[in-house]
Amino acid sequence: MRSQVIVSWGETKRYTFDLDEITMPSDIARSWLDQQFNDMGCEPLRLTGKVLLADKVIAIAQAVGESRFAEEAYRPWAQAFAQAVVAMLAKPRVRIDVPSLTVSY
């Protein structure tokens, strides 16, 4: 199944990752994203301290910054991020809007 992840820093700064197939199982995806969340020193976005899956995805994108998605040197990491997001959220199309802190399907 084809999937797509779009990571956006506003209307003119979009990074699209087209995935022909999802090769990451959901439990591995969750673990990989948990590890990234911890490694990047991310903090919960909600005052309650609860971290929703969508919040985790936004926090990671915010922490690594736009260059991690834009620069060719980081392409393998960005592809792994896209794979993990699609596998964990179980949605074929995911749009992450970093400035507005939203994830849509």
Secondary structure as UniProt FT lines:
FT   STRAND          3..8
FT   TURN            11..12
FT   STRAND          14..19
FT   HELIX           26..39
FT   TURN            40..41
FT   TURN            47..48
FT   HELIX           53..64
FT   HELIX           67..70
FT   HELIX           72..74
FT   HELIX           75..89
FT   STRAND          93..97
FT   TURN            98..101
FT   STRAND          102..104
//
